[in-house]
Amino acid sequence: MAKVKKQPRPKAETPKGFRDYFGHEVTERQEMLRQIAEVYSHYGFDALETSAVETVEALGKFLPDVDRPNEGVFGWEEDDSGWVALRYDMTAPLARVYAQFRNDLPTPYRRYAMGPVWRNEKPGPGRFRQFYQCDADTVGAPSVAADAEICAMLSDTLERVGIPRGDYIVRINNRKVLNGVMEVAGVLDPSDETKFETERGIVLRAIDKLDRLGEDGVRALLGEGRKDESGDFTKGAGLADAQADVVMGFMDARRDTGAATLARLRELVGESKIGSEGVDELEEIATLLDAQGYGPDRIIIDPSVVRGLGYYTGPVYEAELTFEIFDEKGRKRQFGSVAGGGRYDDLVKRFTGQTVPATGVSIGVDRLLAALRAKGRIGQDSARGPVVVTVMDKARMADYQLMVRELREAGIRAEVYLGNPKNFGNQLKYADKRNSPVAVIEGGDEAERGVIQIKDLILGAKIAEEATLEEWKDRPSQYEVARGDLVTKVREILDLYK
């Protein structure tokens, strides 16, 4: 009889580029999403939830660094409906939804959407293939007043989630201005926009990488190309030095004031009609924001902002956190961008054949959470576990469950220990591992006397680490109270650590 080959056990490991999120991480994200949704809702935006799967045709070809629509996404071919893929962002699904339901939706249509997106890209430190986005968009509003509103809302949102003024800046530019500069540089022909299309795509992506690559790296990509530290070569746009000088001048056009920056941009775009249009739009946005009190401490005009995606047609914006953190090698660096967006007037046109103006912003929720953790602004309360009611007598489980119910009804997170209660020490170890602030203890003696023991685990841990025996006696971390005072005493302890 042939011997049956034993199947190997599957490896318990997360797929490359993905990660798991536990307890407090999920809670922190949920709280942030709630805060962001609150701001979006106050601005009059409605929630929308779309399918995680879209047709590849609906997603389009607007993926960074790729030329084919099924690259950069997790896609597969259905027998009866062709290629589909996990959504790459929230914008392409919105364009599909608006085109599909435009007769039923108000115009302008203002919506926000929150959820995970998936990108089939090379993972790296802090760069995952699945992450959360939180978008808000206005479809059907041609005025740049809609862009100004999005930028104001982005500023308000950052402050709402805990990024104070001075720790962030929202930067605004306009792709029409860049198009004007590229026209002057000789890589855009207004009479034939397909001409130099490849070169323009490389230029856009190069400028978008200024913070990471620096001026020398960008200039290399504008020219023949760039070899990175690993030896990989990225082909450049092939611009001559004089052409590259025009583009680099655009990136260095920011001046001390918005008015001076706009004046410099007018010089750069020269006689270009589309370039002048873009400067006019930036000037209008600046005027609208200034009238609402959004000054240069919150929002500025910055020509170095480009945004890599190819579907932007007008104003583009990016929110950058300006405080410093330490990277994995212990070096100081600025945290960088956590949100971005812009105007994309041609995206819905792919479905309808008619130009539909649209503008919106996307917040990288996971990056924003990482920034707040790096600054110590979240992580304490959300990481705290429940109150644990220990079990001294299995026959009295109903009594312990009643205690938990009383705590829960008072709004206190609580649970009964449901493991093996034989070893009481293991119950306290469990409470420590759960990061529980309080343990409730009631044995037979306490039950007869109508009292319970309440152990302050946070203070207990601190005393164990720092206190002498004499100090420990003066600062008890365990209290005996009447059974009826359970909720009052537990709440008193929890309030100490708010």
N, C-alpha and C positions, 0 to 999 in steps of 0.2 A: 504494500500500500504506500502510495506516494506521501511523503511527509508534507504537511501543510505549512507553507512559509508563514512565520509569525509576522503580523503587520507591526511595523515600528510605531511607537507612541508618537503622537504629534508633539512638536515643540511648543511649549507655552511661551510664546514671544509675540510682541507687537510687530506688525508688518513695518518695513522700513519706511520712514517718513510719516508715521502715524504715532499717536500716543494716547494713553488712557488718562482720564480725569477723575479724581477722587473727591469725595465729600466736600471739603471747604472750597475746592476749586470750582466745582459745579455751582455751589451756593453763591460764590462771589460773582460768577458770570451771570447767573440769574438775576442777581441784584443790580448789576450794571445794566443789563438789558432792560430791566424795569425802569431804571432812571432815564436811560436814553429814550425809551418809548414815551415816557412822561413828557419830555421836552418836545419830541416830534409831534405828539398828540396836541400839545398846547399850541403848536404852530399850525394846527389844522390838518395834519396828515393822517390818513387812515391806514390801518394795518392791512397787509396782503401776505398770504402764504401761498407759494407756488410749489409745484412738484420738484423734487430733487433731481428728477430726470427730464431732460429736454432732447428733442431731436438735434442732431449735429447741425442740421441746416439752420435751426433756430438760434443755436449758439453762435454760428457765423465763423468768420475767419479772423476775428479781432483778438487773437491771443498773442501775448508778447513772445518775441523771439522765435516764432514758428511761421511757416508759410502754408501749412495744410490744416484744415479745420479739425481733423481728428488727432492732431498732435497737441500735447499739453492738457488733454482731458482724459478721463477714464471712460472709454467708450466701448460699445459692443454692437454687433449687428443682430437685429431682430429678423426673424424669418419673414414676417409679413409687413414690416414698416421701416425697414432700412436701419441706418445707424442712429443710435441714441447714445447719450453720455450723461454723466453726473454734471450738474451745473457748475460752471467755472466761476461765475459771479452772479450777482442778483440783477444786473442791468439787462442782460440779454433776455432773461425770462420776463422782465417787465415789458420790454418791447413787444414780445410775443403776446402777452396778456392784453396789452392796450390795443394791438392790431386785431386780436380775436374778439374782444368785447367792447370795441370803441363805441358802438351804437348804444350800449347800456351804461357807459361810464360818463361822469361829468367831464367837461373840458373847461379849464385845466383839470387834470387828474393828479391828485397829490397822495402819494402812498409811501409807507415805510415797510421794510421787510427785514427779518432777522433770521439767521440760521447758518448752518455749515455750508461751505463750498469746497470743491475738490479740484486740485491741480496736479496733473501728472508731470511734475517737474522734479529736478534733482534736489533731494532734501539736504539740509545743512543745519548747523547750530541755530536753534530757534526758528528754523524754517520748516514747516510741516506741510504735508500734502492735503490735510484737512484742517480747516480753521473756520472760525465764525466771522461773518460780516454783518453789519447793521447799516442798511441803506435807507436813504430818503430821497425821493425824486419828484419833480414836477414835470408832467407831460402835457404839452399843449400851450405853453406860455412862451411866446417869442421874445418878450422883453427881458433884458438883463437884470431887471428888478428881481426876477426869480433867482438868478445867480447870486445877487447880493443877499437875498433872504437866506439862501442855503448857507452862505458863509457866516452870516450872523447866527443862524441856528447851530452851526458847527461850533462856533465860539461858546455859545451858551451851554451846549452839551458837554464840552470838555470841562467847563467850570462846574457843571452839575455833578459830574462823576468824581470830582475831587482833584482836578488839575487847576490850581489857582492862576490868576492872571500873572504874567511874568514867567511862568513855567512852560508856556506854549506860544506859538505864533501861527496864524493862518496866512499862508502866502497865496497870492492870486496872480495869474498871468493870463494870456489869451493866445490860443493857437493861431488865430488870424495874424497876430503880430509876428509870430514865428514864421508863418507862411510868407508874410511880406519880406522878412529877412532872408528867407531861402530864395525868394524871387530875386532879390537884390544879389544874392550869392550865386545865382544861376543854376539852382537845382529845383526850381518850380516854374513851370510854364502855364500861365493862367488859361491859355487856349487849349491846352492838352494836359489835364491833371494826371493822366496815366504815365506821362513821361517823367523819368527820374523817380518813380514811385518807390523802387527798392532803395535808392540812395536816401530818400527822405525818411523812410522807415528806420534806417540805420542811424541817421542823424538824430531822430527823436529819441531812440533808445539810448544813444550815447549821452545826450544832454541829461536825460533822466537819471543817469548813473554818476552825475558829477560829484555828489557827496561821497560816493564809495570809491570812485576811481581818481578823483582829482582832475585838475586841468590837463595835466600831461596825458592821463589815460583817455580822457575825452578827445583830445586833439589827435591821439593815435587812431582812435576809432573813426574820426572824421577823415583821416587820411587812408593809408594802406591797410591798417589793422593793428591789433594789439595782441601780444602774447602775455598770458597771465603767469603767476608764480608756478603753476603746475606744468607750464609748457604748452597749454592749449592756446591755439591761435584763433582769434575772432576777426573775421574779415571786416574791413572798414568801408566807409562810403566812397573812398577814392577821390575826395575833394582836393583840389590844388591848394597850395598854401594861402593864396589870396582869398579863395572861397572860405576856407576854414577860419581865416581871420575875421570875416564878417560874422560868422556864426558865434565864434568865441566872444566877439564884441557884444553881441546880443546877450550872452550869458553874464557878462560883466556890466550890464547897463543899469543896475540898481544904484540909486543915489541916496543921499541922506533924507530926502523927503519924497513923498509920492509924486508931487508936482514935478520935481526935478527928474525923477525916473521916467515919467510920461514924456517929458520934453526930450530926453535922450532917446527914447524909443521912436519918437517922431523923426528924429534925425536918421536913425538906422533904417527905417522902412522907406524913407525917401518918397518916391513917387508911386509906390505900390498902393493900389486902391484897397486891396484886402488888408494890407498892413495898417493903413490909416483907419480903416473900419474897426480893427481890433483895438487900436489905441483909444479911439472914441468910446468904445464899450468899456474899457478899463476906467476911463475917466468918469463915465456915468456911474459905474459900480462904486468907485471911491467916493463920489458925491453922496450917493444914497447911504452908504455905510457911515460916513462922517455925520450925516444928519441924524442918525440914530445913536450916535455916541460910540461907535466902534472905531476907535483911533488906532494909531500905529503901535500901541502897546498890545493890541489884539490881532489886527489884520493889516497886512501891508501888500503893496504891489511888488512883486519879485519876478523878474524875467527868467530866472534860472529854473522855475517850475515849469515842467513840460507835461508830465504824465505819459507813460509809455504806450498806453493802449491807443490803437489807431483810429478809434471811432470818435474821438473828441473833435469838435468843429469850432469851438469858441472859447469862452472863459474856462480856465482850469484852476483848480485850487488844491492845496495840500496843507494839512495841519501837522506841525512839527513840534515835538517836545524839546525844549531848549536846555533842560537841566542835564547834568552829567551823571553817568553811572559808571560802574566798573565792569568791563567785559570779562569773558572767561579766563583771560590771561592777566587779569588784574590791572589792565590799562584803562585810564579815564577816557570816556568818549560821550558825545551827546547821544541821547536815546534815539532821536530821529523821528521819522514820519509815522503817524498812527492813523491817518485818514486822508482821503483824497477823492477828487471827483471833477466834474466839469460838464460842459454842454455837449450834447451829442444829437444834433438835429437830423442826422441821416439814418439813425438806427431803426426806427419804426418804418421808415421808407422802404426798407428791404422787404417788408411784408405787404405794404399797401401801395407802393409806387408813388405815394404822396409824401412830401416833406412834412414831418411832425416835429416841432421844436420840443426839446426835452433837456433837463439838467438835473444833476443829482450828486450826492456824496455817499461814500462808503467808509465806515469806520471799522478798522481792524480790531475787533473786541479783544482777542487774545493778546495782541501787542499792547493794547491799552491797559489790560489787567497786569501784564508783566511790568509795565512802567510803574503802576501804582504799588505793586509789591516791592519793586526795587527801591522805592522811596519810603517804604514802610507805612503806606497810607491805607492799606487793607491787609488782612491776614490774621488779625488777632481775634476779633469776635466771631468771624465766620469759621475759623478753625476750631472753635470751642465745641466740645461734644455735649451730649445730653447729661442731665443728672442721672446717676445710676442708683437705683434702689436695690440693695443687696438682698440675698436670700439666705437667711439663717436657719430656716425650717421649711422644707419643701411642703409640708402639710399645711402651711399657712400662706400658700401662694396667692390665694384670693385676697388676703389682707394687703400683700405687697402690690398686687394689681390695683387695689383701691387707692393706695398712696399715689401710684403713677397717674391714675385718672384724675385725682385732685390736682396734681401738679400741672397736668396738661390742660385741664379746664381753666387753670389760672394763667395759661399762656406760657408755661415753662416747658421746655423740651425735656423729656424724661423717658426712661425705659427701665424695665425690670431685668436683672441679670438672668439669662436663660441658658447659661452653660451649666456644667456640673458644679453644684454648690458646695461640694464636700470640703474643698480647700478654700477657706475664706481669703487667704492671701492672693489666690488666683483671681478672685473677684476684684480686688483692689488693683491688681496688675492690669486687668481688663479695663477698668475705669481710667487708669493712666494712659493706656494705649488709645483709648477713645478720646483722650484729652478732656475728660469730664471735669467740671469745676467742683462738683459736690457729689459725695456718696451718702446715702441714707441707710442707716443700720438699725434693725429692730430684731433682737433675739427674744427668747422666751422670757428672760428676766425683765427686759424693757416692756414687753407686752403686758406683763402682770402689773407693772407699776404705771402703765399708761404714758410712757415716755418713749422717745426715739433718740438715737445718736445721729448727729449731722456733722459730717467731716468735710471741712474746707480743704479740698485737694490742692488748690493753687497755693494757698498759704502753707499747707503741709509740705509741699515740694520745696518751697522757698526756704522754710525753716530747716529742712533736711540738708539743704546745700550750704546755708550760711550761718545758722544760729548755733550758739553754744548750748549746753544742757540747761544752764540757768535761764537763758533767753527763751528756750523752748517751754520751760515751765511758766514763764510770765506771759507767753503768747500762745495759748492753746489753739490748735486748729480743729479741735473736735468739741462739739457742744451737745449737751443733753437738754432737750426741750420737751414740753408736753406734746403729746401726739397731735393735739388740735392746732399746735403752732407750726406744723410742718411747712406749710406754704409760706407763712410769714418769714420764718427763719431762712429758708432756702432763698427767697427773693432778696432778703437783706444781704446775704452773702453775694449773690449774683450782681446786685447793684454796686458792690464795692469794685467790681472789675469791668464796669461799663466804659 
